[in-house]
Amino acid sequence: MLVLLRHHGPQPVPYRFPSLYALGCATLLFNISLFLFNCVMITLRFRLHPSTFRSSIRHPSESLFVPALVVSFGTILLNVTEYGTEVGRAGNWLLEVMVVLFWVYAALAMCFTCGIYLVM
């Protein structure tokens, strides 16, 4: 007997503990801090040693970190959408900003992912 299941939207977690939202927000803030730390460190590297910028873009394995930067930005966008756009959390402005940032992310992801293989 074949049973067809219809999807009725996201199902809530059946046994949600009270600190789950706080844990998710802490993870989001930690992710943002790691992202900013990595951006500052890579900027310092290229600022102190400018000749390494061009060689890192052309290096076969190191150049793959450029599209990974865009993917980590997408992860931050996903987390902000999950924890910030809930009804009552922020205004409607955040949802509109997230839609714009999604399309910026999609364009950057396509350009960097396809472009890195043309550079290499």
Secondary structure, DSSP 4 states (H G I P E B T S, - for coil): ---PPPP-SPPPPTT--TTHHHHHHHHHHHHHHHHHHHHHHHHHHHHH-THHHHHHHHSTTGGGHHHHHHHHHHHHHHHHHHHHSSTTTS-HHHHHHHHHHHHHHHHHHHHHHHHHHHH-
